[in-house]
Amino acid sequence: MREWKAFLTAAAVLATAVGSAQAQTLKTVQDRGSLVCGVNPGLDGFAVKDASGQWSGFDVDFCRALATAIFNDPAKVQYVPLSAEERFGALKDKKIDVLSRNSTWTLGRENDFGIVFAGVTYYDGQGFLVPKSRNITSALELDGSKVCVQPGTTTEPNFTDYFDANHMKSEVVHVSSAAEMVKAYQDGKCNVLTTDASGLYAMRLGLAKPGDSMILPDVISKEPLGPVVRQDDMQWFNIVKWVNFAMINAEELGVDSKTIDDALKSQKPAVKRLVGTEGDFGKPLGLSNDWAANVIRKVGNYAEVFDRNVGANSKLGIPRNLNQLWNNGGIQYAPPIR
Ligand SMILES: N[C@@H](CCC(=O)N[C@@H](CS)C(=O)NCC(=O)O)C(=O)O
């Protein structure tokens, strides 16, 4: 009997210790007064730092949304630019709280680094950019190409698989950044760029004559891009996951930064739960109940963030395609808030 009591007490102490060890990131962020977000060093539409030191882009807006959910202030973010090769190690080593850097969700990455993807903010796929002067219309005509590719990405193994499967040879040219990739292509060191289609749109903007190059129609892989956290903190994982879902649900419910005041007066149950006028959906996450309303007001819903950074209202002009909502022909689908 006494042994049992001692065992139960020890188990309770352990459970408390594990419980608190699993919920440190939010507290660390709150105590620090800012979120530390890992981002791309420079990719048009996704993460760009301007001359005054301001960051913007699709992935940057996710950092801003997360900071808003926590602090009601999108400016409370410290950005850490990370190369493809260093990003997951930086997350594992706790140099950042979250990674928001055009990163593809794969099993190997979760296994190898003790990390977990919190959702998909952008469904992408790998493509090829070629000079129009090559008169190529399909990726199957790329045999013998000099291909620029960045190590530490899913891009290289995908491209190797594709060329092998189609019995095509290539000369691989390794580059260490998007800027270097553009330069190598313009200098004629390679005559094909390959990466996520979104990255190709971004890099084409960096070319002296964007109109002289084209993106081939072939998409050779699945690249579900999303934010990443460590596996040791369920509360933090849930916060990051639901910030994404709230922005998608907001689009589905027609709530955006311009209509948020009306939404706060809405009598529709789903809108009330989203903006926090009904239910108790913030406190269990460690947030206030109006966290999603604050995110929508200060950063926007999914459509607003997509359109201004990479979509119709941006320089990139990428069609929504797979990133349309599920009820509008795409596969963006968020579980309900209820
Ligand atoms: N989604 C792929 C590719 C991500 C990636 O790093 N792409 C490159 C080429 S667009 C990039 O963003 N480079 C920017 C840089 O490191 O400067 C992955 O997760 O491996």
PDBQT file of the ligand as one rigid body, heavy atoms in Angstrom, charges set to zero:
ROOT
HETATM    1  N1  LIG A 401      10.079  23.744 -50.426  1.00  0.00    +0.000 N 
HETATM    2  C1  LIG A 401      11.396  23.225 -50.675  1.00  0.00    +0.000 C 
HETATM    3  C2  LIG A 401      12.349  24.295 -51.253  1.00  0.00    +0.000 C 
HETATM    4  C3  LIG A 401      12.618  25.403 -50.283  1.00  0.00    +0.000 C 
HETATM    5  C4  LIG A 401      13.789  26.324 -50.674  1.00  0.00    +0.000 C 
HETATM    6  O1  LIG A 401      14.683  26.564 -49.847  1.00  0.00    +0.000 OA
HETATM    7  N2  LIG A 401      13.789  26.853 -51.892  1.00  0.00    +0.000 N 
HETATM    8  C5  LIG A 401      14.873  27.706 -52.320  1.00  0.00    +0.000 C 
HETATM    9  C6  LIG A 401      14.740  27.998 -53.791  1.00  0.00    +0.000 C 
HETATM   10  S1  LIG A 401      13.271  28.944 -54.178  1.00  0.00    +0.000 SA
HETATM   11  C7  LIG A 401      14.879  29.003 -51.537  1.00  0.00    +0.000 C 
HETATM   12  O2  LIG A 401      13.873  29.422 -50.989  1.00  0.00    +0.000 OA
HETATM   13  N3  LIG A 401      16.025  29.647 -51.480  1.00  0.00    +0.000 N 
HETATM   14  C8  LIG A 401      16.157  30.934 -50.864  1.00  0.00    +0.000 C 
HETATM   15  C9  LIG A 401      17.485  31.141 -50.213  1.00  0.00    +0.000 C 
HETATM   16  O3  LIG A 401      17.981  30.230 -49.515  1.00  0.00    +0.000 OA
HETATM   17  O4  LIG A 401      18.008  32.249 -50.366  1.00  0.00    +0.000 OA
HETATM   18  C10 LIG A 401      11.963  22.643 -49.399  1.00  0.00    +0.000 C 
HETATM   19  O5  LIG A 401      11.360  22.786 -48.333  1.00  0.00    +0.000 OA
HETATM   20  O6  LIG A 401      13.045  22.028 -49.456  1.00  0.00    +0.000 OA
ENDROOT
TORSDOF 0
